[in-house]
Amino acid sequence: MITPKTSLSRLSALLKSQQTTPTAALDFILDRIKLSEETHSLNTFTYLPSTESLHELARASTARYADGSPLSPIDGIPISVKANISWLGRPTSASSRMLENYKSPIQADVIDRLIKSGAILIGQTNMDEFGMGSFTANSAFGPSINSYPYLSTTTDTTAIPKLSPGGSSGGSASSVAFRSSFASIGTDTGGSVRLPAAYCGCTGFKPSYGGIPRHGVIPYASSLDTVGLITPTPEDAQLLHTVLRGSSLNDPTSIDTAPNPDPPPPLSSLSVGVPGSYSVSECHPSITKKWIDTASRLSTAGANVTIFDDSLTSIQDSLAAYYVIACAEASSNLAKYDGVKFGSRIRDTTVDFSSEYANTRAEFFGPEVKRRIECGDTVLSKEGTHYSAALQIRNQLREEYSTALKKYDVLLLPTSVSPPISLDSSGSGFDVDQSEMMANDLMTVGASLAGFPAISIPVSEDSDPDFWVGMQVIGRHGDDDRVMSIADQIYRTLVNRE
């Protein structure tokens, strides 16, 4: 039987043994979407295909299972995708008014691989505009709401706090937590898969840079953008990764990460490094406490846990370098949205083209996107000194991570520095200022700058009265399978959930 706690891997096993069908799985998901969007108004999705087209796909998948010829372990499983991933002939808005009428003429590699594997794409999820934000508050469709508090009720929700699902892949994480999809494909530039996963009690995996092709992903910062996965458990991320991994001729930055044939080391021989330099004042006391508790529980379970003081590049320097690089690349990537070849357009014959271009961008870009474009223009206009300095910090950080991961199998640190924030009194956004939003990336940008695989796993017990807290497991570049295997082992040690 399929329930709101059924994981992706569990559903895959049920389908393989024909204890359920893709049609039944789809019907379950459609009911959850109706509950999510109509009853609870979680604002998770920006686009949903017709139910008729979805049922047609489910019937075809059901027939394949009946014939004993499913296309893959995810054949017939409903999966959502973030709104910045190009889906041929479908709206691909990146949650921006600039692309509100845009239908993609191309198909992202990751979408193509999902379709060829038989997955049922059930919709596109809400996000911060062009991926710029940490709370899914910067969306032309309005903010998404964290589904975690709604999981135990189907009726009165007026007293339930409206909290952020994190960002920028907040719609994806909220949908997976609520099981209005069994997994979601997001993107992670500086933490945009891991942070929402932490807020919503899910698993969020950022592969090594290039580990999943990003062809067809609307770019934010090209040297940082990574296709990522949000799933209920680490085991689910491993299963989905087997279908999506690998290089593509369409993406020259994509790489092949070889499957790891070796089982993860037993906890008794697992070496876990805890970087003491990441214990910063910005981290909420409850998060720090959970970090210490997680390390202690792993040590009690037999792992070799070491708090090390080896100098990693200052966490604040890493954050500054990230925003310099990301904003510089964003200002370049978003220059093409002029209303001629791409994007919405204000047509005004009374002004010259330069003015029309400026008016178009002022009208259709949101405030946060405009801020980051202006920041990028500024750092690139300073003779490149800021950008060059940021690249030096990035190279130094990559070397330091590599050195640390020669001593330890993985690094362990929190995913977020704060619990989820609340919807403001107007109901149109979240109570957060600019510095607070940027600080929320403190723990995640390091792995992004280094290009190393990182996975956020929930570490609270179901009986824990506190909100879910996510811990990051970071490993060596290219060791994606091993990182997920170790994370799964840690997850099973700490949390006992279906």
Helices and strands as residue ranges (DSSP letters): H 8-16, H 22-34, I 35-39, E 45-47, H 51-66, E 78-82, G 97-99, H 109-116, E 120-125, G 129-131, G 148-150, H 170-178, E 184-188, H 194-200, E 203-206, E 226-231, H 234-244, G 267-269, E 271-275, G 276-278, H 285-300, E 304-308, H 315-333, G 334-336, H 353-364, H 367-381, H 385-407, E 410-414, H 434-439, H 445-450, E 454-458, E 470-474, H 480-494
